[in-house]
Amino acid sequence: MEYIYAALLLHKTGKEVNEQNVKSVVAASGLQVDESKVKSLVASLKGVDIDKELESASLVTTTIAAPALGATTKKEEAPKEEKKEAAAEGLSALFG
């Protein structure tokens, strides 16, 4: 994962994502550089528009997360209402 982060950091700063730059970022983080991972990552990113891919990924995340968050909120609200009603019923029994 650190190699992907290195590539994203290089892209964010406007530097070229190449083997030497990725190695430098990974080494600067204090990790041992794995040459095969660096070569694989750089080869995988050849011809990829990183900005477009990041935009696409954030759209997918938003589309997936929005309904799930809405469903979670509705589930959380129902037990709170039930607890308030149960508490009110209990108090009315005490004071009749």
Buried (B, 14 or more C-beta within 10 A) or exposed (E): EBBEEBBBBBBEEEEEBBBEBBBBBBEEEEEEBBEEBBEEBBEEBEEEEBEEEEEEEEEEEEEEEEEEEEEEEEEEEEEEEEEEEEEEEEEEEEEE
